[in-house]
Amino acid sequence: MWINMGPQHPMTHGLWNLRVRIDGELILDVDPEMGYLHRGIEKISEDRHYNEIITLMDRTCYVAGMAWETLFVLGAEQALHVTPPERAEWIRVLSEEIQRLGSHIMWYAAFVQDLGLMSPFLYGMRDRDLLLDLLQSYTGARMTYEYNRVGGVRNDLPSGFTDRARKVCDWLEDRFREYDALCLGSAIFHKRCDGLGVLKAADCVRLGVTGPMLRSAGVKRDLRKDRPYSAYDRVDFDVAVAEGGDVTGRYLVRMEEMRQSVRIVRQALDWLDRNPGPCLAENLPRWLGAPYAPVGREGYLLRRNYPKGLGFSAIEEPHGEALAYVVNEGVEHPYRVKLKSPIFVNLSAAKEYLVGYRVADIPPIMGSVDICVGEVDR
Amino acid sequence: MSPPETEAERSNSSVLWVAKPLATAARQFVKSLWRPSTIVYPFERLEDPKFRTEVRVAAGKPIGVGAVWDNYRGVHALNIDTCISCNLCAFSCPDLCIDMVTVPGGDPKHPKKCPQIDYGKCSYCGFCSDACPEGCLTMTTRYELSVTKRAEMVYAPERLHEVYKTKLPMSPIRVERPQNEDSILLDAPLCIGCNACARDCPTKCITMLDIPKPAAKPGEKIPKRIWKEPVVNDSDCVRCGTCISVCPKECLFWGTHR
């Protein structure tokens, strides 16, 4: 019998449909259906000015907007032959790690709620708010930041920011211990999650599954280490790896990643304290300069030939490896923008890690994938 | 804390293993009685000075994440008096939610136009306030926008000016103008001296200068035109491009002086 879990289902965390063929409680086959949230971001990008596309990238993934902004901006900088100042790169590292913490805590809250635990959900949402406050204090918004610019970032950190961020880091490390006490310290959690939704390393590699799911299977692969971007080559951190590739393994990987993120945030704060400087590149073309961000639409005649270029960027987004490809044909909007979403791949592999388990196991397994449908459908 | 290795070990200690998380939750509960993590909106607001300067409280320990509202991008404030009608905010809007509408107090022939913002479309990206060369369009910390009719979401310039008069904290970010900006250049042979650019320039930085009328050569017709040419004062120019868009002959363009 085929049943539809979705598009409106508490398990889905968004708008997608998981069709499941069952025999009693046993899952025989699954068929994930995505596309309910397709907004055509890639196509819209083709007639938008480079800096305007940043507003779209925030909405690509609504829990990790900063990561997608950075992804696109890195690609666009390569296509437009612009080099950001070093301080902007470090601010990007800082923002991205704060965003990773926020995204993982959001995942934690949603995941434990799938297991039926209400208190950790509230704790998670409460703690994420501090990170959103941090982001808001220098970007100006809680979720749709519009902070990165081609050639740097919009503004510098406000005074006193680094002290506040350090306090939050201290406080968060306490919270991670509490999370572990609530989950790993609970027999119920282990009975619910251990050995569930196993995806072996070889299968991960064969299917292109990336991110915490890949690392939970024991593969040490992290683009921040393997293909450093921004200032990640100057940051000291460890890649979180777990064994087993099951739900508990994904939990352990994300928890360890959060601890490493705090470590990176501290290093970035130290660097930013020591090295003041400009955070937006000088010598930007006029139409990329911040005050006149998007002049160039609506019948403006730009009788100039800007250098053409191709941009390719790959970042370790909180959910996995995200790639962007930007084609610059010498006008003020890109010819083509292609985004690769990690969750799309991770979800498409659902058959491999769901078949053989019970229907009641679907919420914890899919919860451990960390789904953000805005990013899947773009 | 390491999880127990075997199934037997786990089931033996399961009472403790359930009790431990409960104890953690109970500790949080007791702490939250003294220091709640929430505020009593709308009687308290996060942008209140007491939250700005000091504390966000989160179960047990006060955290000084104050001043989160300094750069907040909320409803716009418009100072009509200093607005020069340059149109840059409307051009920079990715959602096309800004319309330039006529406000009283301008020259009757060329009325003064100020931005009218449709908050049904606005995405609060802040590009308009970044683009404003005079700093008269800024974003404030106001965020309560509920209305009962859709038409009320459209804020006329006068209403934005009222927001300005409330003196809410405004986004202080002023992006510096890049050093190597392009200038308005003239493709002189195409110009007909029609004065459209100088007439519509919001900063009045374009002057029409007389140019000599060439002497007629035999067999050649002198083109019919006004013998004037625009000269742009680069230091006053805000690079809004109005002159380019009004030029009937498309003889003005962006470029750099050699």
Interface residues (C-beta under 8 A of the other chain):
Chain A: R48 H49 N51 E52 I54 T55 S119 Y123 R126 D127 D129 L130 D133 L134 Q136 S137 Y138 T139 G140 A141 T144 E146 R154 N155 P158 G160 D163 R164 K167 V168 W171 D174 E178 D180 A181 L182 C183 L184 G185 S186 A187 I188 H190 K191 L280 E282 N283 L284 R286 G289 A290 P291 Y292 A293 P294 V295 R297 E298 G299 Y300 L301 L302 R303 R304
Chain B: M1 P3 R10 S11 S13 S14 W17 V18 K20 P21 T24 A25 Q28 S37 R56 A58 A59 K61 I63 G64 V65 G66 A67 V68 W69 D70 N71 Y72 R73 L88 F91 S92 P94 S123 Y124 C125 G126 F127 D130 A131 P133 M139 S171 I173 V175 E176 R177 P178 Q179 N180 E181 D182 R239 G241 I244 S245 E250 F253 W254 G255
